[in-house]
Amino acid sequence: MSKLSEIDLGSTLLSTFILIGFIATAFVFVRLTIIGINYVKANYLKEEGEGRAEKITKSEKKGFN
């Protein structure tokens, strides 16, 4: 009977870790979706204007020239 309880314990632990993995994966997808939405809002939904021109000139200065 002791082997039966060990199998149940191992199965329970494995199922628990698989469930935790699914929850963590779902959390990562939700977080990436939020980051993507904020990126689109920040870069593509602004009107063309003075603020946009300043942002372009700042980005041109970055990197190796």
C-alpha positions in Angstrom: 0.0 0.0 0.0 2.9 2.4 0.5 3.7 2.4 -3.2 0.2 3.5 -4.0 0.5 6.5 -1.8 3.9 7.4 -3.4 2.4 7.3 -6.8 -0.5 9.5 -5.7 1.9 12.0 -4.2 4.1 12.1 -7.3 1.1 12.4 -9.6 -0.2 15.2 -7.4 3.1 17.1 -7.4 3.4 16.7 -11.2 -0.1 17.9 -11.8 0.5 20.9 -9.5 3.7 21.9 -11.3 2.0 21.5 -14.7 -0.8 23.7 -13.5 1.6 26.3 -12.2 3.4 26.3 -15.6 0.1 26.9 -17.4 -0.7 29.8 -15.1 2.7 31.3 -15.6 2.5 31.0 -19.3 -0.9 32.7 -19.3 0.5 35.5 -17.2 3.4 36.0 -19.7 1.0 36.2 -22.6 -1.2 38.8 -20.8 1.8 40.8 -19.9 3.2 40.8 -23.4 -0.3 41.8 -24.7 -0.4 44.8 -22.3 3.2 45.8 -23.4 2.2 45.5 -27.0 -0.9 47.6 -26.6 1.1 50.3 -24.7 3.7 50.3 -27.4 1.1 50.9 -30.1 -0.5 53.6 -28.1 2.8 55.4 -27.6 4.2 55.2 -31.1 1.4 54.9 -33.7 -1.7 56.6 -32.3 -0.2 60.0 -31.7 -0.9 62.8 -34.1 1.9 64.2 -36.2 3.2 67.4 -34.6 6.0 69.1 -32.7 6.3 66.4 -30.1 6.7 63.7 -32.8 9.4 65.7 -34.6 11.4 66.0 -31.3 11.1 62.3 -30.7 12.5 61.5 -34.2 15.5 63.8 -33.7 16.3 62.2 -30.4 16.1 58.7 -31.8 18.4 59.6 -34.6 21.1 60.6 -32.1 21.1 57.2 -30.5 23.4 54.4 -31.6 26.7 54.5 -33.5 27.0 57.4 -35.9 
